[in-house]
């Protein structure tokens, strides 16, 4: 019987500058995939502009997000990184160090302006976050930090059960997560046809008065029609909780953001740099600079590149 594997992870104090550098953000891949902008992801049909706008508004209001997918290379890290381009560089980004995390960021940062970035919640690699240190990161959300990460799960229910059961996250801490997004990969047409990726659901996580957490549906994907259906009431309730303000004003802003993302794609604003610049100019943000760059590692490619047609599920594009 093979002996259990053990790894030595050397811990050292982490400075404020250390946390600026993404280590293994994209995992370790044999082939370095290609990053995508949010407009490229929209053009590929992975999600619609309304869902992207919802995620944008939540993250902009210092909200937290988890993106789950069962299969590797489903686009979860690529999608998350594209969402980060929608935020101002004034938001402090802290790249969590996986098994080597020392929690020195608690001394260096202002929780109200800091987004914790964990590349993946799993035990697969030492650069990923799992075990007691993952539990402690979730616990730090009580201080006011926001968190963005990914994990392997095929449904919102499976993700919540994995985090509270297998990992042991306190349900009160998990309920600090505003958005739990699930993605899947599909073959188009024949069994060996091209691959399409879709956000199949988005839920809000809230405390359950009976104990545990409750999942509130926000977005559901209709596979037959290949469209995303939205629950306006629950989305606006989330935005009101996270951002404050009047319901009608929030509804209008959600529509404006979705329309703007669609407009960017129509205008051919598709490169990562061009999208960053357009967002910064429109919303008076400081453009993302080298010190907060999250794309310097290898990346995974979740869909067609610029100029590729949107794949339609159930339709063989070669027919």
N, C-alpha and C positions, 0 to 999 in steps of 0.2 A: 504494500500500500504506500502510495506516494505521500511523503511528509508535506504538511501544509507549508505554503510559501510564506516567507517573511521578508519584509523590506526595511532597510534602514533609511530613515528620513532625518536629515540633519536640520535642526532648528537653530535659527539665529535671530537676533532682534531685527525687526524690519523698520526702515526709516520711511518718512513720508514719500520720498522719491522712489523707494522700492515699490510702493503700491501703485505707482504710475505705469509700471511696465507689465504688460500681459505675458505671463509665462505659460506656454502650452494652451493658450486660449482656445485654439481649434483642435485640441487633442493632438495625437501623433498619428499621422496618416502616411501611407506609402506614397501616395500621389497628392501633391498640394492642390486642392480644389480652388475654385475661383470665387471671390466675394461678389455680392450683388447689392445694388442700391434698392431702396424700397420701391422705386418706380419699375425697376426690372422685375422685382418679385410680383408686383401687381400685374404687369404685362404677361407674366407666366401663368397668372390665374391662381397662384398659391393662396391668395386671400383677396378680398375686395377692398376698395378704398374706404368704405365705412368702418370695417374692422380695423384697418390700419389707423384710421383717424381716432377711433376709440382708444387704441393702445397708446397713441401719441399723446392724447389729452391726459390719460391716466399717468403715464410716465412723467410728463411735463409737470404734473402736480405732485411729484415726489411719491408716486405709487410704485408698487412692486409687481413683478410679472414672472411667471414660470412658463416655459414652453416645453411640452412633453411630446415625445414620439417613441414608439416601440422600436422601429427599425433605425439602424445607423444611417447617416447621410440622408435623413428625411428633410433637412433644411432648418432644423430648429435653431442651431447656432447662427446660421447665416441670417435667418429672419430676425433673431434677437439683435444681432450686430447692426443690421439695417435700421432697426428701431432706434438704436442709440444715436444714429446720425441725425435724428429729429430733435435731439436735445442740445441745448446750449453747452458750450465748453465750460461755462461757469459752474456746471454741475460737477462736483468732485467725484471722480471715478476711482474706486478702490478695487484692484484685482486681487481677489482672495487667493491664497497660496496653497490651497489643497491641504494635504497631510502636513505640510510644513508651516501652516498658518500659526502665528503667534498672538494675534489679536492686538498688536500694537496700534492698529488703526483706531482703536478706541481712545487712544491718547492724542492722536494726530489730527482728528477730523471733527467737523461739526455735523452731527447726525442729520440735521434738518436740510443740509445741502450735499449729502453724500449718498451715492448709489453704490452698493456693494455688488460686485460682479463675480459670480462663480461660474466657471465654464461648464461644469456638469456636476449634478448631484448623483454620484455613484462611487463605487470602490474600484472601478476598472483600472484607473491609473493614479499614481501618486499626485499628479497635478489636479485631480478632481477632488471634490469635497464630499466626505461621508463620515459617518460615525459621530462621536462626541463633539468633534469640531464643527460639523455641520449643524448639530443641535444648538451649539453655542452661537453660531452665526444667526440662526433663526431667532434665538433669544435676544440678540442685540437689536432686532427690529422693535422691541419694546422701548428702546431708547429714542426711536425716531428715524433710524436708518431705513432706506429702501433697498430692495434686493432684486436682482435680475439674474436668472439662471435657467438651466435646462435639465431635463431628466428623461429616462427611458420609461414610458408607460403608454398604453394604447387608449386610455380613456381618462377623463377627469376623476372618476371614482377610483380607478386603479392608482393614479398618482397620489391622491389624498390618502388612500389606505397604505401605500408604500411609505409615505413620509411620516405618518402618525404611528403606523404599526411597526414596520421593519426598521425604520430609522429612529423612531422614538421622538419626533418633534412634538412639542406640546401643542394641542389643538388651538390654544389661545394664540400661540406664535404663528401657526400656519394661517390663521384667520387674518393675519396682517398682510397676506398676499392678496392683492386686488384682482389680478387676472391670472387664470390658469388656462392656457391655450394648448390644444392638442392638434398635432399634425399627423398625416399618414401619407404613404406613397402608394401609387396605383399604376398598373400597366394599362396603357391605352390600346384598345383594340385587341390584337392577338396576344397570346401568352408571352411572346418575346418582343412585344411592341415597346415603344419608348415609355419612359417613366414620367408621371405627373405627380406633383405634390400638392396637397391641399390642407389648409386649416379646416378641421372638421368640427371644432367646437371651441367656444370660449365661455368660461364660467367665472363668476365672482365667488370667493370663499368667504363665508361669514360664520360666526360662532353659532352653534346649535344650543338652544337653551337646555336641551336634554343631555348635553355633553357631546364632545366631538365638534365637527364642522358640518356645515350645510353648503351644497353647491348650487348656486343660482345661475340658471342658463342665461347667457347674453347673446350668443351667436351659435347657430347650427347650420351645417352644410347639407344641402339637399343634393345627394349624389346623382339622382336621376336627371335633374335639371342643371346640375353643376352651378348652383348659385348659393349664396350665403343668406340665410334668413335671420332677421334681427328682432330682438325683443326690446322695443324702444323704452318701455317703462323701466325695465331692470337696468338698462344701460344708463338712462338718465338718473336713476336713483344712485348708481355707483358714482357718476360724475358729480352729483350734488354732494355726496358724502366726501369725495376726494377733493373737489375744487370749491364747493360752496357756490352760492349764486342762485339765480332764478332758473326754473326748469326751462322756460322758453328760450332764455339766453343761452343755456347750455345746449339745447337742441339746435339752435341756430349755429353755434360755434362748431358743433359736430358736423353739421352739413357743410359749413364753410371749409373745414379742414379736409373732408372727404373730396369736395369739389376741387380743392387746390392740388391735392395729390393726383387726381385724374388729369387736371390741366397740365401739370408738370410732364406727365407721360405723353400727353397729346402734343406738347411743344418739343418733344425730343430731349427733355432733361432727364437723362438716364444714367450718366456716369456718377460714380460715388462723389467725386469732387463737385460736380455740377449740382447735384441734389443738396449737398451740404451748403454750398454757397447760396442757392436759391432760398433754402429754409432760413438761413442766417439773415439774409437781406430782408425777407418778408416779415420776419418776426423779431428783427432787431437783436439778434443774438451775436455773441462772439463766435466766429467760426471755429470748428474743431481743429486743434493744432496738433503738432507732433507729440506733445507731452501727454495727450490723452488719446493717442492713436490706439485703436483696438484691432487694427487689421495688419499688424506687422508679422503675425504668425501665419502658419498655413491655414487655409480656409476650406470649407466644404461647399460644393456647388449644388444648390437645390433645384435648379431649373434652367430653362433656355437663357442664353445670353441675349444681348441687345440685338434687335432685329428679328429674333425668332418669333414665330407665331405662337399664340397661346394654345396649348394642347387642350382639346376637348375630350373629356372622359367618355369612353364608349365609342369613340370615333377613331378609325384608323386613318391617320393623315396621309398614308401612302396609297389609300384606296382611290 
